Amino acid sequence: MMRGRKSLPLAAALLLGALPAVAGVPATGAGPQARNLFIIVMNGVRFNDAVAEKNHLYIDNIWNKLRPLGTVCTKFENRELALPIPSQMSLLTGVWHVFGNPLSETIRPAFPTLFEYWNSARKDSLNSCYFASNNARFEILACSNHAGYGTAYAPVFVSSKEGVLNENAVYEEALPYILEKHPSFVYLSLGCGVGGATEGDKHGDICVLPGEKDACGGATLLNRYYESIIQMDAIVHDLWERIQEVETYRDRTVFLVLSSHGRHTNDYHGYGDRCKGCTQLYLLAIGPGIKKGFVSKRARTLIDIPRTLGTLFAMPTPYAKGNVMTELFD
């Protein structure tokens, strides 16, 4: 799906107005202002296999082409359940969510999601939010049960066909819609590798010898884990380049790339506990109001994202409990 092309000039695309930021609020003035939001979640990618990998072999595009355009956060964490649905529910609501049975949860969040905040704050179409995942169960993340919000403010949700976990399948489903409909908020949840946590597999094993350290070393499944990171890296870069060609998005889009959970520290066979490999994440932020070429080493977490975006877009997020990441703002 990725097309070979020359990179478009991006210097002008991310310049801000001349007025300085005041009291942690991003600058406003003559420069372009953020109107659109893209969030791309790379599920199950360990920090050590991405940002901390010294040659950045698996995220070459993200590190070498996109990172200089924005801010990368290297002390970004998940401090609760390092599983896909709990992680992304916390990311989307700004509230830590803990479940009795996180692998088969069907209850919507109790607090509003970013989709609901976005649609309730804007006067354009309620179809302005688009949510694509490779897992149909992620639909419970689209909206909350909170009074005053709920399904009326839910995004358009699509998922890959059952049993299709390939990252490209999600992207191939999403890209035509994005380029035709131009939703102002796009959220792509990409799965990492094969296998992963399922209802019948508590640990999400993907290796044949989970009792051994790095049991997958050199095995086909481990290679597919790394290949999936490379594939997601290509998707992220391709999507960034494509939206630079769309007037609606160019100069006015905040683009976030992050992991919501990693994998175990000493092996690759699963995830879901509070080991460093599962909880240590990364975040790249690009766009109007965001510093360029900056590395933040300040400790932050998944639940800081909603309030940070609320500040950047002047969007109320009254029930989010995280902090505003002012260090990202230009």
C-alpha positions as CSV (number, residue, x, y, z in Angstrom):
1,M,0.0,0.0,0.0
2,M,2.9,2.3,0.6
3,R,4.0,4.3,-2.4
4,G,7.5,5.4,-3.3
5,R,7.7,9.2,-3.6
6,K,9.9,12.1,-2.8
7,S,9.2,13.7,0.6
8,L,7.2,16.8,0.4
9,P,8.8,20.0,1.9
10,L,7.5,20.2,5.4
11,A,9.3,23.2,6.9
12,A,6.4,25.6,6.3
13,A,3.8,23.1,7.4
14,L,4.6,23.2,11.1
15,L,5.6,26.8,11.7
16,L,3.7,28.7,14.4
17,G,2.9,32.3,14.8
18,A,5.5,34.7,16.3
19,L,3.7,35.1,19.6
20,P,5.3,33.2,22.5
21,A,3.5,30.6,24.6
22,V,2.2,32.0,27.9
23,A,1.8,30.0,31.1
24,G,2.1,26.7,29.4
25,V,-0.5,27.4,26.7
26,P,0.6,26.9,23.1
27,A,1.3,30.1,21.1
28,T,-1.4,31.6,18.9
29,G,-1.3,34.4,16.4
30,A,-0.5,34.7,12.7
31,G,0.7,31.1,12.2
32,P,-1.5,28.0,11.4
33,Q,-3.6,26.6,14.2
34,A,-4.4,23.0,14.9
35,R,-7.8,21.9,13.7
36,N,-7.3,18.2,13.1
37,L,-6.0,15.3,15.2
38,F,-4.5,12.0,14.2
39,I,-3.6,9.4,16.8
40,I,-1.8,6.2,15.7
41,V,-1.4,3.5,18.4
42,M,1.3,0.9,17.9
43,N,0.1,-1.9,20.3
44,G,2.6,-4.2,21.9
45,V,5.8,-2.5,20.8
46,R,8.5,-2.5,23.5
47,F,10.4,0.7,24.1
48,N,13.6,-1.2,23.8
49,D,12.7,-2.4,20.3
50,A,11.7,1.1,19.1
51,V,13.1,4.4,20.6
52,A,15.8,2.7,22.7
53,E,17.1,0.5,19.9
54,K,20.4,2.2,19.2
55,N,20.2,2.0,15.4
56,H,16.4,2.4,15.2
57,L,16.3,-0.4,12.7
58,Y,12.5,-1.0,13.1
59,I,11.3,2.6,13.2
60,D,13.6,4.1,10.6
61,N,10.9,6.4,9.2
62,I,9.5,7.5,12.5
63,W,12.9,8.2,14.0
64,N,14.8,9.7,11.1
65,K,12.0,11.4,9.1
66,L,9.3,12.3,11.5
67,R,11.0,12.8,14.9
68,P,12.9,16.0,13.8
69,L,9.5,17.6,13.0
70,G,8.2,17.4,16.6
71,T,8.7,16.2,20.1
72,V,9.5,12.7,21.3
73,C,8.8,11.7,24.9
74,T,11.1,9.0,26.2
75,K,9.8,8.7,29.8
76,F,6.2,7.8,28.9
77,E,4.4,5.1,30.9
78,N,1.4,2.9,31.3
79,R,1.0,2.6,35.1
80,E,-2.0,0.2,35.0
81,L,-3.0,-2.9,33.1
82,A,-0.6,-3.3,30.1
83,L,-3.3,-4.9,27.9
84,P,-4.9,-3.4,24.7
85,I,-8.4,-2.5,25.8
86,P,-7.5,-1.2,29.4
87,S,-4.5,0.7,28.0
88,Q,-6.5,2.5,25.3
89,M,-9.5,3.1,27.5
90,S,-7.2,5.0,29.8
91,L,-5.5,6.8,26.9
92,L,-8.9,7.9,25.5
93,T,-10.5,8.9,28.8
94,G,-7.7,10.3,30.8
95,V,-8.7,7.9,33.7
96,W,-7.0,4.7,34.7
97,H,-9.3,1.7,34.1
98,V,-8.9,-1.6,35.9
99,F,-11.1,-4.6,35.0
100,G,-11.9,-7.8,36.8
101,N,-11.6,-9.6,33.4
102,P,-9.8,-7.3,31.0
103,L,-9.6,-9.8,28.2
104,S,-13.4,-10.2,27.8
105,E,-14.7,-6.9,29.0
106,T,-17.8,-5.6,27.3
107,I,-18.6,-2.6,29.5
108,R,-18.1,0.8,28.0
109,P,-16.0,3.3,30.0
110,A,-17.6,5.2,32.7
111,F,-16.0,8.5,31.7
112,P,-16.2,10.3,28.3
113,T,-13.7,9.5,25.6
114,L,-11.7,11.9,23.4
115,F,-14.2,11.2,20.6
116,E,-17.1,12.4,22.8
117,Y,-15.2,15.5,23.9
118,W,-14.2,16.2,20.3
119,N,-17.7,15.9,18.9
120,S,-19.4,17.8,21.7
121,A,-17.0,20.7,21.4
122,R,-17.2,21.1,17.6
123,K,-19.9,22.4,15.4
124,D,-19.1,20.3,12.4
125,S,-20.5,16.9,11.6
126,L,-20.7,14.3,14.3
127,N,-19.0,12.0,11.7
128,S,-15.8,14.1,12.2
129,C,-14.3,11.3,14.3
130,Y,-13.1,8.1,12.7
131,F,-11.8,5.1,14.7
132,A,-10.3,2.0,12.9
133,S,-9.0,-1.1,14.7
134,N,-8.0,-4.6,13.8
135,N,-10.2,-5.9,16.6
136,A,-14.0,-5.5,16.6
137,R,-14.0,-5.7,20.4
138,F,-12.4,-2.2,20.5
139,E,-15.8,-0.8,19.6
140,I,-16.5,-0.5,23.3
141,L,-13.9,2.3,23.4
142,A,-15.9,4.4,21.0
143,C,-18.0,6.1,23.6
144,S,-18.9,6.0,27.3
145,N,-22.0,5.4,29.4
146,H,-21.6,8.8,31.0
147,A,-24.7,11.0,31.2
148,G,-24.5,13.9,28.8
149,Y,-22.2,12.1,26.3
150,G,-22.6,8.5,25.0
151,T,-23.5,7.2,21.6
152,A,-24.7,10.5,20.2
153,Y,-21.1,11.6,20.2
154,A,-19.5,8.3,19.1
155,P,-17.1,8.1,16.1
156,V,-17.5,6.2,12.9
157,F,-16.0,2.8,13.9
158,V,-14.6,0.1,11.6
159,S,-12.6,-3.0,12.2
160,S,-10.8,-5.6,10.1
161,K,-12.6,-8.7,9.2
162,E,-12.7,-11.4,11.9
163,G,-9.4,-13.2,12.1
164,V,-7.5,-10.6,10.0
165,L,-4.8,-9.1,12.3
166,N,-2.5,-7.7,9.6
167,E,-1.7,-4.0,10.2
168,N,-2.0,-3.3,6.5
169,A,-5.6,-4.5,6.6
170,V,-6.5,-1.7,9.0
171,Y,-4.8,0.9,7.0
172,E,-6.2,-0.2,3.7
173,E,-9.7,0.0,5.2
174,A,-9.0,3.4,6.7
175,L,-7.1,5.3,4.1
176,P,-9.8,5.7,1.4
177,Y,-12.2,7.0,4.0
178,I,-9.7,9.5,5.3
179,L,-8.8,10.8,1.9
180,E,-12.5,11.1,0.8
181,K,-14.3,12.2,4.0
182,H,-11.5,14.2,5.7
183,P,-12.6,13.4,9.3
184,S,-11.1,15.9,11.7
185,F,-10.1,13.3,14.3
186,V,-8.6,10.0,13.2
187,Y,-7.7,7.2,15.6
188,L,-5.9,4.1,14.2
189,S,-5.3,1.2,16.6
190,L,-2.7,-1.1,15.0
191,G,-1.9,-4.5,16.4
192,C,1.7,-5.7,16.8
193,G,2.8,-9.1,15.5
194,V,0.7,-12.2,15.6
195,G,-1.2,-13.8,18.4
196,G,-1.5,-11.5,21.4
197,A,-3.9,-11.7,24.3
198,T,-7.2,-13.5,23.6
199,E,-10.0,-14.6,25.8
200,G,-8.5,-18.1,25.9
201,D,-4.9,-17.1,26.4
202,K,-4.3,-15.1,29.5
203,H,-0.7,-14.3,28.7
204,G,-1.0,-13.7,25.0
205,D,1.7,-16.1,24.2
206,I,3.3,-15.9,20.8
207,C,6.4,-18.0,21.4
208,V,6.6,-21.8,21.6
209,L,8.8,-21.9,24.7
210,P,7.5,-19.2,27.0
211,G,9.5,-20.5,30.0
212,E,12.8,-19.6,28.4
213,K,14.4,-16.2,28.2
214,D,13.9,-14.8,24.7
215,A,12.5,-18.2,23.7
216,C,11.6,-16.9,20.3
217,G,15.1,-15.8,19.4
218,G,15.6,-16.5,15.7
219,A,12.2,-18.1,15.4
220,T,9.6,-17.2,12.7
221,L,7.2,-15.6,15.2
222,L,9.8,-13.3,16.6
223,N,10.8,-12.2,13.2
224,R,7.1,-11.5,12.5
225,Y,7.1,-9.3,15.6
226,Y,9.9,-7.2,14.3
227,E,8.4,-7.2,10.8
228,S,5.1,-5.9,12.2
229,I,7.0,-2.9,13.8
230,I,8.6,-2.2,10.4
231,Q,5.2,-2.4,8.7
232,M,3.6,0.0,11.3
233,D,6.6,2.4,10.8
234,A,5.9,2.4,7.1
235,I,2.2,3.0,7.6
236,V,2.8,5.9,10.0
237,H,5.2,7.6,7.5
238,D,2.9,7.0,4.5
239,L,-0.1,8.4,6.3
240,W,1.9,11.5,7.4
241,E,3.0,12.1,3.8
242,R,-0.4,11.6,2.3
243,I,-2.1,14.1,4.7
244,Q,0.5,16.7,3.7
245,E,-1.1,16.5,0.2
246,V,-4.6,17.3,1.5
247,E,-5.3,21.0,2.0
248,T,-7.7,20.2,4.9
249,Y,-4.9,18.6,6.9
250,R,-1.7,20.3,5.8
251,D,-0.3,22.7,8.4
252,R,-3.3,22.2,10.7
253,T,-3.0,18.6,12.0
254,V,-1.6,17.3,15.3
255,F,-0.1,13.9,14.7
256,L,0.5,11.6,17.7
257,V,2.3,8.2,17.4
258,L,2.7,6.1,20.5
259,S,2.6,2.6,22.1
260,S,-0.1,1.9,24.7
261,H,1.7,-1.2,26.1
262,G,4.8,-3.2,25.4
263,R,5.9,-6.8,26.0
264,H,7.6,-8.6,28.9
265,T,11.1,-7.3,29.8
266,N,13.0,-10.6,29.5
267,D,11.0,-12.4,26.8
268,Y,8.6,-11.8,23.9
269,H,5.9,-14.3,24.7
270,G,3.3,-12.0,26.2
271,Y,2.3,-8.9,28.0
272,G,-0.1,-7.7,30.7
273,D,1.9,-7.2,33.9
274,R,3.7,-4.2,35.3
275,C,7.2,-5.2,34.2
276,K,9.3,-2.4,32.6
277,G,9.0,-4.0,29.2
278,C,5.2,-3.9,29.4
279,T,4.8,-0.4,30.9
280,Q,7.6,1.7,29.3
281,L,6.2,3.5,26.3
282,Y,7.1,6.3,23.9
283,L,5.2,9.2,22.3
284,L,5.9,11.3,19.3
285,A,3.9,14.5,18.8
286,I,4.1,16.7,15.6
287,G,2.1,19.7,14.5
288,P,1.0,23.3,15.2
289,G,1.7,24.2,18.8
290,I,4.3,21.4,19.3
291,K,8.0,21.9,19.7
292,K,10.2,20.8,16.8
293,G,13.4,18.7,17.3
294,F,12.8,18.3,21.0
295,V,13.3,15.3,23.3
296,S,11.3,15.4,26.6
297,K,12.6,13.3,29.5
298,R,9.9,14.3,31.9
299,A,7.9,11.5,33.3
300,R,4.4,11.3,31.8
301,T,1.7,8.7,31.4
302,L,-1.1,7.6,29.0
303,I,-3.8,9.5,31.0
304,D,-2.0,12.8,30.4
305,I,-3.0,12.8,26.7
306,P,-6.7,14.0,26.9
307,R,-6.0,17.1,29.0
308,T,-3.0,17.9,26.9
309,L,-5.1,17.7,23.7
310,G,-7.8,19.6,25.5
311,T,-5.4,22.5,26.1
312,L,-4.0,22.4,22.6
313,F,-7.4,22.4,20.9
314,A,-9.3,24.6,23.5
315,M,-11.5,21.6,24.1
316,P,-13.1,20.9,27.5
317,T,-12.1,17.5,29.0
318,P,-13.8,17.9,32.4
319,Y,-13.5,14.3,33.6
320,A,-9.9,13.6,32.5
321,K,-7.6,13.2,35.5
322,G,-4.2,13.4,33.9
323,N,-1.8,16.4,33.6
324,V,-1.2,18.8,30.8
325,M,2.1,18.1,29.1
326,T,3.2,21.7,28.8
327,E,6.7,20.8,27.9
328,L,5.5,19.7,24.4
329,F,4.1,23.2,23.6
330,D,6.1,25.6,21.5
